[in-house]
Amino acid sequence: MTRADLPEAATETLRGGPRRRRVRTGAVGRGVPLPLLVPALIGLAFLIVPLIALLVRAPWRSMPEQLTSADVWQALQLSLVCATAATAVSLVIGVPLAWLLARVEFPGRGLVRALVTLPLVLPPVVGGVALLMALGRNGVVGKWLDAWFGITLPFTTAGVVVAEAFVAMPFLVISVEGTLRAADPRYEEAATTLGASRFTAFRRVTLPLIAPGIAAGAVLAWARALGEFGATITFAGNFPGRTQTMPLAVYLALQSDPEAAVALSLVLLAVSVAVLAGLRDRWMTAG
């Protein structure tokens, strides 16, 4: 009996098992059902057309004049400073929180994780009201800050940082926690068996392992802080030079100078595109 006389299944067994068939995505793409293709194209247009309209209606001729005005640069500078400060605050307290959620078993951990991620779905205005109730002059914590340390956060630049950190830190925590869960904890255990403390193992072993996740989470938190509007205007107000960030300047300009509002919106759009470009290796090329 020759090999040609063997059944196909037996031949495949001799070769080491059945061959994996490649799926030709081009052929699948040509067979997309119309009931799926039409809604998909409508969804794509729904997301892209507004951005294209922003580019089409942009005052390109007066753009340099719009973007070089003192008010715009003041708002842009304040936005960059506050977003960076909010990201720094998120890193200092968010990374340890993510480590706690990923590495430590304690009662109610699921509830704590849900509360940490709540600002992601909470309306920003509600977040601003909650901050006022907690950190305002008569707030649960704010009255003691005012009485003991003379610290007043609402309607100040520090209040902008607090509002932005409140809405941006969950992005960092989720990213870092996911990276920690994917990292092998045996490296930390090996470091502790060699005499290192838990903090030393975290600082010398864990942090280098999760550095890409921290960087990605920090970029997301910074971008979210830069675009924050609702909590900022509710908790910090809209005072030029002190609490007026770029999103607030866009809102104010839309009422009096729509061209300036479009110009400012393009700046924020460019920042968003830059963030996506920086994270393309993590999400945009997934799979």
C-alpha positions in Angstrom: 0.0 0.0 0.0 1.4 3.3 -1.0 0.9 6.6 0.8 -1.4 7.7 -1.9 -3.8 4.9 -1.1 -4.2 6.0 2.6 -7.3 7.9 3.5 -6.9 11.7 3.8 -7.4 11.6 7.6 -4.6 9.0 8.0 -2.3 11.0 5.8 -2.9 14.1 7.9 -2.2 12.0 11.0 1.2 10.9 9.6 2.0 14.6 8.9 1.4 15.5 12.5 -2.3 16.3 12.6 -4.8 18.2 10.5 -3.6 21.3 8.8 -5.0 24.6 10.1 -6.9 26.3 7.3 -6.3 30.0 6.8 -9.4 32.2 6.8 -9.3 34.5 3.8 -10.6 37.7 5.2 -10.9 39.2 1.7 -13.5 36.5 0.8 -15.3 37.0 4.1 -15.4 40.8 3.5 -16.9 40.3 0.0 -19.7 38.3 1.7 -20.8 40.9 4.3 -24.6 40.8 4.6 -26.4 43.9 3.6 -28.3 44.2 6.9 -24.9 44.5 8.7 -23.1 46.5 6.1 -25.6 49.4 6.0 -25.7 50.1 9.8 -22.0 49.8 9.9 -21.5 52.4 7.3 -24.1 54.6 9.0 -22.2 54.3 12.3 -18.9 55.1 10.6 -20.4 58.2 9.0 -22.0 59.2 12.3 -18.6 59.3 14.0 -16.5 60.7 11.1 -18.8 63.3 9.5 -18.8 65.7 12.5 -15.0 65.7 12.5 -14.8 66.4 8.8 -17.4 69.2 9.2 -15.1 70.7 11.9 -12.2 70.7 9.4 -14.4 72.0 6.5 -15.8 74.9 8.5 -12.5 75.9 10.2 -11.5 79.5 9.6 -8.1 78.6 8.1 -7.3 82.1 7.0 -7.8 83.6 10.4 -6.5 80.6 12.2 -3.1 82.2 13.1 -4.8 85.3 14.4 -7.2 83.2 16.5 -4.6 81.0 18.0 -2.1 83.8 18.8 -4.5 85.8 20.9 -3.6 86.3 24.5 -6.8 84.7 25.8 -6.2 81.5 23.8 -2.6 81.2 25.0 -3.6 81.8 28.5 -6.3 79.1 28.4 -3.9 76.7 26.6 -1.2 77.3 29.1 -3.5 76.8 32.1 -4.9 73.6 30.5 -1.5 72.1 29.9 -0.3 73.0 33.4 -3.5 71.7 35.1 -3.7 68.5 33.0 0.0 67.7 33.8 -0.6 68.4 37.5 -3.7 66.2 37.6 -1.8 63.4 35.8 1.0 63.7 38.4 -1.5 63.5 41.2 -3.1 60.5 39.5 0.2 58.7 39.2 1.1 59.3 42.9 -2.1 57.9 44.3 -3.5 55.9 41.4 -0.6 53.5 40.8 -0.6 52.3 44.5 -4.4 52.0 44.3 -4.1 49.9 41.1 -1.5 47.6 42.8 -3.8 47.2 45.8 -6.7 46.1 43.6 -4.6 43.8 41.6 -2.4 42.1 44.2 -4.2 42.2 47.5 -7.3 40.2 48.5 -9.6 42.0 50.9 -13.3 42.0 51.7 -15.3 44.2 49.4 -12.6 44.5 46.7 -15.2 44.3 43.9 -17.2 47.1 45.5 -14.0 49.2 45.8 -13.2 48.6 42.1 -16.7 49.6 41.1 -16.4 52.8 43.1 -13.0 53.6 41.6 -14.4 53.2 38.1 -17.6 55.1 38.9 -16.3 58.5 37.6 -16.0 56.9 34.1 -19.8 56.7 33.8 -20.8 59.5 36.2 -21.9 62.7 34.5 -19.1 65.2 34.9 -21.5 67.8 36.3 -22.6 65.4 39.0 -18.9 64.8 39.8 -18.4 68.6 40.2 -21.4 68.8 42.5 -20.0 65.8 44.6 -16.7 67.6 44.8 -18.4 70.8 46.0 -20.3 68.8 48.7 -17.0 67.2 49.8 -14.4 69.9 49.4 -16.4 73.1 49.3 -16.2 75.7 52.1 -19.1 74.0 53.9 -18.3 70.5 52.6 -17.8 67.4 54.6 -14.0 67.7 54.3 -13.6 71.2 52.9 -14.8 72.9 56.1 -12.0 71.3 58.1 -9.4 72.1 55.4 -10.5 75.7 55.6 -10.6 75.8 59.4 -7.4 74.0 60.1 -5.1 74.8 57.2 -6.9 77.8 55.5 -7.1 75.8 52.2 -9.9 76.6 49.9 -10.2 74.6 46.7 -13.4 75.6 44.9 -13.0 78.3 42.2 -9.2 78.2 42.3 -6.5 76.8 40.0 -6.0 74.0 42.5 -9.7 73.2 42.2 -9.2 72.7 38.5 -6.5 70.2 39.2 -8.7 68.4 41.7 -11.6 68.2 39.3 -9.5 66.9 36.4 -7.8 64.3 38.6 -11.2 63.1 39.9 -12.4 62.3 36.3 -9.0 61.2 34.9 -7.5 59.0 37.5 -9.8 56.0 36.8 -8.3 55.7 33.3 -4.9 55.3 34.9 -6.1 52.9 37.5 -7.8 50.6 35.0 -4.8 50.6 32.7 -2.3 49.9 35.4 -4.4 47.3 37.1 -4.8 45.4 33.9 -1.1 45.5 33.3 -0.5 44.2 36.9 -2.9 41.3 36.4 -1.1 40.4 33.2 2.4 40.6 34.8 3.8 37.4 36.4 3.8 37.8 40.2 6.5 35.2 40.6 9.1 37.8 40.0 7.9 39.8 43.0 7.8 36.6 45.1 11.4 35.7 44.0 12.5 39.2 45.1 10.9 38.8 48.5 12.4 35.4 49.1 15.9 37.0 48.4 15.3 39.4 51.3 13.7 42.4 49.6 10.7 44.0 51.2 7.4 44.2 49.5 8.0 47.9 48.7 11.5 47.2 47.4 10.2 44.5 45.2 7.5 46.8 43.9 10.0 49.6 43.2 12.8 47.5 41.7 10.9 44.7 40.0 7.2 45.5 39.5 7.5 49.1 38.3 9.9 48.3 35.4 7.6 45.4 34.3 4.4 47.6 34.2 6.1 50.7 32.9 4.4 50.5 29.5 1.0 50.2 31.2 1.7 53.2 33.5 2.8 55.3 30.5 -0.4 54.4 28.5 -2.6 55.1 31.5 -0.8 58.4 32.2 -1.3 59.5 28.6 -5.0 58.6 28.7 -5.4 60.4 32.0 -3.7 63.5 30.7 -5.8 63.6 27.6 -9.0 63.1 29.7 -7.9 65.9 32.1 -7.1 68.2 29.2 -10.7 67.8 27.8 -12.5 68.0 31.1 -15.4 70.4 31.2 -18.4 69.6 33.4 -16.7 68.9 36.7 -14.3 71.9 36.2 -16.9 74.5 35.5 -19.1 73.2 38.4 -16.3 73.0 41.0 -13.8 75.6 39.8 -15.9 78.0 37.8 -14.9 79.8 34.6 -12.5 82.7 35.5 -10.1 83.8 32.8 -6.5 83.3 33.8 -7.4 81.3 36.9 -9.8 78.5 36.1 -10.7 78.9 32.4 -9.2 75.9 30.5 -9.5 75.2 26.8 -12.8 73.4 26.9 -14.3 76.3 28.9 -12.8 78.8 26.5 -14.5 76.9 23.6 -17.8 77.0 25.3 -17.5 80.7 26.0 -16.3 81.5 22.5 -19.1 79.6 20.9 -21.6 82.1 22.3 -19.8 85.2 21.0 -17.3 84.1 18.3 -18.0 80.8 16.6 -14.8 81.0 14.5 -12.7 81.2 17.6 -14.6 78.2 19.1 -13.8 76.1 16.0 -10.2 77.1 16.1 -9.9 76.1 19.8 -11.7 72.9 19.0 -9.2 72.0 16.3 -6.4 72.4 18.9 -8.1 69.9 21.2 -8.8 67.6 18.2 -5.1 67.7 17.3 -4.2 66.8 20.8 -6.6 63.8 20.7 -5.1 62.6 17.4 -1.6 62.9 18.9 -2.7 60.7 21.9 -4.2 58.1 19.6 -1.0 58.1 17.5 1.1 57.7 20.6 -1.0 54.7 21.8 -1.3 53.0 18.4 1.0 50.2 19.3 -1.1 49.3 22.3 -4.7 49.4 20.8 -4.8 50.5 17.2 -2.7 47.5 16.0 -4.2 45.0 18.5 -4.6 41.5 17.0 
